[in-house]
Amino acid sequence: MSMERFDLVQRNAGTADFEFKHVLVRDALYDSLLSSQRSELHLRVANAIERRGATRINEVAETLAYHYSLSTQHDKAFRYCSLSGRKCLDIYSLEEAERYFRKALSLLSLVPQCADDQAMATVVASLLEVLYLRGDLLGLREIAEEYIPRLQTFGDTPQLVFALYFHCMLLAHHCDFAAAEVRAKLALAIAQRLDDIRAQAYAQSALMYCSTILCRHALEAAEIEGSRMLDVCIRSGDNYILNWAYWSIAWDYVCRGLTNKARIWALKLIDAGRERKDDRALGMAYWTLALIDIQDHRFGDAIVNAQKCRKTAATPFDRKTGMIASAIGLLLEGRIEEGLAQLLQQKKLALADGWLYSASGVDFAAGPALAMTGRIAEGIRVLKAGIAACDATGDRSMASWNRVALAELFLGMLSSEKRPSFKFILSNLGAITWVLIFGKHRAWQLLCEAVQNDQIHELSTNRGWIEIDLAKLCILKKKPHLVRQHLRKAQLAAAAQESALMMNEIEAIGKSLP
């Protein structure tokens, strides 16, 4: 071979293929070719690889995508970019997957006849999944708004259901839960008309998520819906939606404060993920366990599980959520300055990326921490704004968490035996005066509002801590008979959730009574 004699190429010892001895030689020769010559050579190379790899196309998909993309064979370029993107998505190589799917859509915009409607719709749905897993909600919105109207012109298709699912999740992250629910119901209607099991799994999962946040079902009805959804998701054989099925059931229990059951389903997600060899399940489960630990006041355990999430997370979405859980755990464990700095930074990033639901979930921890670091008025404002925002969007569980946090802030200030510094008092004089005058009444009002939220189960961890707070307020009001009533209710919740921490707190309050 003449090029070998001129010492331009050499054989690769591992594959026996020829390769250039230096990249600069390759680039110089490549750049000297006319564009038509390059295109023809890429096509010949692609055709040869396709023939030789006919029985293992999946292995050579990326190489074929590269060469066909530089040729005039646009239909094959689209096909192999789509195949390569799916291959990368299946192993959570998300940046590469996004690059291939975007390349396929750019080919389609240049040469519309290179793919049929179904192939285009499949790429759009896959790209939306990639963007969601990457946490790129801004990019997801752009693609959804551009392509979903086009998908709707094709009539009922499974790909339209998948696209509507991701648009639903986008709306939920933007705290537009009512609009998300409308999207989920539309997706479910289409999936049922199609009688497509995988499409039904996505649609039912989306509707379950919205129903949980908006508290559409009592506990028994929610458990029935969760069981139906899980059965459909298992039969669909789709890893992505099966992970969310386990998580959705766990999250419904989290919103009700039933931490024992929530923990069981988070652990089931770990077992199911390991059985399917799906790494993503682990990251999801660990940040969920961290949030359950926070509800249980097991802040050290929350930090440990958040760290496990960061080590095992297969996607940026899970990694970011794990970092939020870690910051909350640090803060509530007592590492106030470290935790608060991380939490405020994570909230800032979440807001910038459009993660409004995640950002709203940090206020219950950030507000009291701001107060503890000498910014009482700011902490109160954060919690009040959080309550108003959650009430406006219908997020009942988050609104209750913020109410309880604000009540506990007032309660802590009213019952604290530690005298703050003169500088602290002077810089917070207005807020301290207001709390001393109105704090007791306002704390009672906030806790009673939280009790009236029927999403919080009467035997839940949340309800137990609310009853303990009410007992502490009754001590301040010098009403010992009411203290014992609230402690009895708290004891029932503590026993149901097997909370030793809560039992210890109840016992300590009981011993302090006359």
Number of C-alpha atoms within 10 A of each C-alpha: 6 8 10 14 9 8 10 14 19 16 13 11 8 6 7 9 10 12 14 17 14 11 9 10 12 14 11 10 9 13 10 10 12 10 13 11 13 17 19 16 16 21 20 15 16 25 15 13 17 17 10 12 15 12 9 10 17 14 13 17 22 20 18 28 25 17 24 26 24 19 22 15 17 22 20 19 27 28 21 27 30 28 22 26 30 24 18 19 20 14 13 19 16 23 14 17 26 22 15 26 28 18 19 29 20 13 20 19 11 10 13 15 12 19 20 11 13 15 15 23 24 20 24 27 25 22 29 27 21 26 22 22 19 22 22 18 23 16 15 21 18 11 18 22 11 12 16 19 11 14 24 15 10 12 10 16 19 24 23 27 31 26 25 28 29 26 26 28 23 25 22 23 19 19 24 20 24 18 14 26 22 14 23 28 19 16 27 24 15 21 26 13 11 15 12 15 18 20 27 26 28 32 29 26 29 30 24 25 26 27 18 24 22 18 23 13 15 13 17 9 11 19 15 11 18 21 15 13 25 22 13 21 27 17 12 18 13 13 19 16 23 26 24 21 29 27 24 24 25 28 26 24 26 26 26 25 26 27 28 19 17 25 22 12 23 26 21 18 26 22 15 18 21 14 9 11 11 18 17 23 30 26 29 28 32 29 31 29 29 30 30 29 22 22 20 25 19 18 24 17 19 31 25 17 25 30 21 18 29 21 14 19 24 23 21 16 17 26 23 21 23 31 20 27 32 28 28 30 30 21 23 21 18 12 14 21 15 12 23 23 13 19 26 17 13 21 21 13 14 20 15 12 14 20 22 19 21 19 22 23 20 22 27 24 23 27 26 28 23 19 18 16 13 16 17 23 18 15 24 22 13 19 28 17 15 25 23 12 16 20 15 13 17 17 22 22 25 23 27 27 24 28 24 26 24 29 27 22 23 24 22 14 17 17 12 9 8 7 8 10 8 10 10 16 15 10 14 16 15 12 17 19 12 12 19 12 11 11 21 19 14 16 24 20 14 18 23 16 14 23 19 10 15 14 24 24 20 20 20 26 29 28 24 30 24 24 25 23 24 25 26 23 23 19 19 15 13 11 13 16 12 17 24 19 14 20 25 17 18 30 24 17 25 24 16 17 20 16 19 12 13 22 19 12 15 23 13 11 17 15 8 8 11 5
